[in-house]
Amino acid sequence: MDGNSSRCPLEYRMKVVNRVYEEQGKASEETYCKFRLPVFSRGEHAAVINRYLMGWIAGSTVFEAGFTHGDSPTMGELADYFFSVYEKERKEFPVNWPYQFELDGSVLLNRPGLVSLDLSFYAFTGGAHGNSHTENFVFNTATGKRLGLNDVFVTGFEAPLNKLIDSRFRKMRGLSPAERLDGEQGMLFENSIRFNDNLALTDKGIRFHYNPYEIAAYAFGSTVVNIPYSELEGLLKPEFMP
């Protein structure tokens, strides 16, 4: 890692945009589109990271039908599109429920050369319930590249990491090594839990986030497994250890 962005953490501010739907000059508080997320500065590739995040929001949430791959719209443009879909649905179908979208972001780790954050959103456009999702991001701030498992872990990490995740999850649920993970206490779909690619680095260790329906029923919500750095010695590449 080199350059100014490798010597200093990125600067950022939390940008908030709250939009409510207006019809004939009257605000409808129940239909809204809200954003709160970090906007980065100071660093050659801060703008690259900002564009990546906005592109992910546009392409991986309720907005994906309105934007093409690589688009990086503003939050205002996203809200305009969201409300336009609401208006279209109300004209074509008997829609009498509100449309709602709310996204919140937080910076989990910000140190020279590295920034990690999450974006969580809730969306309701009809149906039995809304949908929620949390996505974690790790960026090399000297290049603007989003980092994945193979970037942060050493070769051959797979089996040892799965063992760590299994152990941490069992401690979370009070399960012995012999008890099933798909029982009443474990509540998973299968009798196993493995790493996924939804990882974040924090000041304490690595976090894996499993969204609703991914490994357990919607009613149980998200599952978050945190592994402290003390247990990752030899698995994480040295530059990612504190």
C-alpha positions as CSV (number, residue, x, y, z in Angstrom):
1,M,0.0,0.0,0.0
2,D,1.4,3.4,-0.9
3,G,0.4,7.0,-1.4
4,N,-1.2,9.4,0.9
5,S,-4.1,7.1,1.5
6,S,-1.8,4.5,2.9
7,R,-0.3,6.9,5.5
8,C,-3.5,8.4,6.9
9,P,-7.0,7.1,7.5
10,L,-9.7,8.4,5.2
11,E,-11.8,11.2,6.3
12,Y,-15.6,10.9,6.1
13,R,-18.9,12.5,7.0
14,M,-22.3,10.9,7.4
15,K,-24.6,12.2,4.7
16,V,-28.3,12.0,5.5
17,V,-31.1,12.3,2.9
18,N,-34.7,11.9,4.0
19,R,-37.4,12.2,1.3
20,V,-41.1,11.6,1.8
21,Y,-43.5,11.2,-1.0
22,E,-45.6,14.3,-2.0
23,E,-48.9,14.2,-3.8
24,Q,-50.6,17.4,-4.9
25,G,-48.3,19.3,-2.6
26,K,-49.1,17.2,0.4
27,A,-46.5,15.0,2.1
28,S,-47.3,11.4,2.7
29,E,-45.1,10.5,5.7
30,E,-45.7,6.7,5.4
31,T,-44.1,6.5,1.9
32,Y,-40.5,7.5,2.2
33,C,-36.9,6.9,1.0
34,K,-34.2,7.6,3.5
35,F,-30.4,7.3,3.4
36,R,-27.7,7.7,6.0
37,L,-24.2,6.6,4.9
38,P,-20.5,7.6,5.0
39,V,-19.1,9.8,2.3
40,F,-15.3,9.5,2.1
41,S,-12.7,12.2,1.3
42,R,-9.0,12.7,1.8
43,G,-7.3,10.1,-0.3
44,E,-6.7,9.6,-4.0
45,H,-9.3,6.8,-4.2
46,A,-11.9,8.1,-1.8
47,A,-14.1,9.0,-4.8
48,V,-13.7,5.5,-6.2
49,I,-15.0,4.0,-3.0
50,N,-17.9,6.4,-2.9
51,R,-18.9,5.5,-6.4
52,Y,-18.6,1.8,-5.7
53,L,-21.0,2.1,-2.7
54,M,-23.6,4.1,-4.6
55,G,-23.3,1.6,-7.5
56,W,-23.9,-1.3,-5.1
57,I,-27.0,0.5,-3.6
58,A,-28.4,1.1,-7.1
59,G,-27.7,-2.4,-8.3
60,S,-28.3,-4.6,-5.3
61,T,-31.5,-3.2,-3.7
62,V,-35.0,-2.2,-4.8
63,F,-33.5,0.2,-7.4
64,E,-31.8,-2.4,-9.6
65,A,-34.5,-2.3,-12.3
66,G,-33.9,1.4,-12.9
67,F,-30.2,1.5,-13.3
68,T,-27.6,-0.2,-15.5
69,H,-24.4,-1.9,-14.3
70,G,-21.8,0.6,-13.3
71,D,-24.3,3.5,-12.6
72,S,-23.5,5.6,-9.6
73,P,-26.6,7.7,-9.0
74,T,-27.1,10.3,-6.3
75,M,-29.3,9.6,-3.3
76,G,-31.8,12.1,-4.7
77,E,-31.9,10.3,-8.0
78,L,-32.6,7.0,-6.2
79,A,-35.4,8.5,-4.3
80,D,-36.9,10.0,-7.4
81,Y,-36.9,6.6,-9.1
82,F,-38.4,4.9,-6.0
83,F,-41.3,7.3,-5.9
84,S,-41.8,6.9,-9.7
85,V,-42.2,3.2,-9.3
86,Y,-44.7,3.8,-6.5
87,E,-46.7,6.1,-8.7
88,K,-46.7,3.6,-11.6
89,E,-47.8,0.8,-9.3
90,R,-50.6,2.8,-7.9
91,K,-51.9,3.6,-11.4
92,E,-51.7,0.1,-12.7
93,F,-52.7,-2.0,-9.6
94,P,-54.8,-1.4,-6.5
95,V,-51.9,-0.5,-4.3
96,N,-53.1,0.9,-1.0
97,W,-50.0,0.3,1.1
98,P,-47.0,2.6,1.5
99,Y,-43.6,2.1,-0.1
100,Q,-40.7,2.4,2.2
101,F,-36.9,2.3,1.9
102,E,-34.4,3.1,4.6
103,L,-30.6,2.5,4.4
104,D,-28.1,3.1,7.2
105,G,-24.3,2.8,7.0
106,S,-21.6,2.7,9.6
107,V,-17.8,2.7,9.5
108,L,-16.5,-0.3,11.4
109,L,-12.7,0.2,11.0
110,N,-10.7,3.1,9.5
111,R,-7.0,2.9,9.6
112,P,-4.2,3.8,7.2
113,G,-4.6,1.7,4.0
114,L,-7.8,0.1,5.1
115,V,-11.5,1.0,5.7
116,S,-14.3,-1.4,6.5
117,L,-18.0,-0.6,6.7
118,D,-21.5,-1.9,6.5
119,L,-24.7,-0.9,4.7
120,S,-28.0,-2.1,6.1
121,F,-31.3,-1.5,4.4
122,Y,-35.0,-2.2,4.9
123,A,-37.4,-2.1,2.0
124,F,-41.2,-2.6,1.9
125,T,-43.1,-2.6,-1.4
126,G,-45.9,-4.9,-0.4
127,G,-46.3,-8.5,0.7
128,A,-46.3,-10.1,4.1
129,H,-43.3,-8.2,5.4
130,G,-40.5,-6.0,4.3
131,N,-37.0,-7.2,3.3
132,S,-33.8,-6.4,5.1
133,H,-30.2,-6.9,4.2
134,T,-26.7,-6.0,5.6
135,E,-23.7,-5.9,3.3
136,N,-20.1,-5.6,4.7
137,F,-17.3,-4.0,2.7
138,V,-13.5,-3.9,3.1
139,F,-11.5,-1.6,0.9
140,N,-7.8,-1.0,0.2
141,T,-7.8,2.8,0.4
142,A,-4.5,3.0,-1.6
143,T,-6.2,1.4,-4.6
144,G,-9.9,1.7,-4.0
145,K,-10.3,-2.0,-4.5
146,R,-12.9,-4.0,-2.5
147,L,-11.2,-6.8,-0.8
148,G,-12.5,-10.4,-0.5
149,L,-11.7,-13.6,1.3
150,N,-8.6,-14.4,-0.8
151,D,-7.2,-10.9,-0.3
152,V,-7.3,-11.0,3.5
153,F,-6.7,-14.7,4.4
154,V,-3.7,-16.9,3.7
155,T,-3.9,-19.9,1.3
156,G,-5.6,-22.9,2.8
157,F,-7.8,-20.8,5.2
158,E,-11.1,-22.6,4.3
159,A,-11.2,-25.6,6.7
160,P,-9.6,-23.8,9.7
161,L,-11.9,-20.8,9.3
162,N,-15.0,-23.0,9.1
163,K,-13.9,-24.7,12.3
164,L,-13.6,-21.4,14.0
165,I,-17.0,-20.2,12.9
166,D,-18.6,-23.4,14.0
167,S,-17.0,-23.1,17.4
168,R,-18.0,-19.4,17.9
169,F,-21.5,-20.1,16.8
170,R,-21.8,-23.0,19.2
171,K,-20.7,-20.7,22.0
172,M,-23.2,-18.1,21.0
173,R,-26.1,-20.7,21.2
174,G,-24.8,-22.7,24.1
175,L,-24.3,-25.8,22.1
176,S,-21.8,-28.6,22.8
177,P,-19.6,-29.9,20.0
178,A,-21.9,-32.9,19.6
179,E,-25.2,-31.1,19.4
180,R,-26.9,-30.5,16.1
181,L,-27.0,-27.0,14.6
182,D,-30.3,-27.5,12.9
183,G,-32.1,-28.4,16.2
184,E,-34.3,-26.2,18.4
185,Q,-31.3,-24.4,19.9
186,G,-29.2,-24.0,16.8
187,M,-32.1,-23.1,14.6
188,L,-30.1,-23.4,11.3
189,F,-31.4,-24.9,8.1
190,E,-28.5,-27.4,8.0
191,N,-26.3,-29.1,10.6
192,S,-23.4,-26.9,9.6
193,I,-22.3,-23.3,9.3
194,R,-19.6,-22.1,6.9
195,F,-18.0,-18.8,6.1
196,N,-19.6,-16.6,3.5
197,D,-18.2,-13.6,1.5
198,N,-20.1,-11.0,3.7
199,L,-17.1,-10.2,5.9
200,A,-16.0,-7.1,7.7
201,L,-12.9,-6.1,9.7
202,T,-13.5,-4.4,13.0
203,D,-11.3,-3.2,15.8
204,K,-11.7,-6.5,17.5
205,G,-11.6,-9.1,14.7
206,I,-13.5,-10.3,11.7
207,R,-17.3,-10.3,11.4
208,F,-19.4,-12.6,9.2
209,H,-23.0,-11.5,8.6
210,Y,-25.6,-14.0,7.4
211,N,-28.8,-12.3,6.3
212,P,-32.4,-13.6,6.8
213,Y,-33.1,-16.8,4.8
214,E,-29.4,-17.4,4.2
215,I,-28.8,-20.0,6.9
216,A,-31.9,-19.7,9.1
217,A,-35.6,-18.8,8.8
218,Y,-36.7,-15.2,8.4
219,A,-38.2,-15.2,11.9
220,F,-34.8,-15.6,13.4
221,G,-33.4,-12.5,11.7
222,S,-29.7,-12.1,10.9
223,T,-26.9,-14.2,12.3
224,V,-23.6,-12.4,13.1
225,V,-20.4,-14.4,14.0
226,N,-17.5,-12.4,15.3
227,I,-14.0,-14.0,15.5
228,P,-11.4,-12.1,17.5
229,Y,-7.9,-11.4,16.1
230,S,-6.4,-13.6,18.8
231,E,-8.0,-16.7,17.1
232,L,-7.0,-15.6,13.6
233,E,-3.2,-15.8,14.0
234,G,-1.8,-17.6,11.0
235,L,-5.1,-17.3,9.1
236,L,-5.2,-13.6,8.4
237,K,-2.4,-12.2,6.3
238,P,0.0,-10.2,8.5
239,E,-0.9,-6.8,7.1
240,F,-4.5,-7.2,8.3
241,M,-3.6,-8.1,11.9
242,P,-3.7,-5.2,14.4
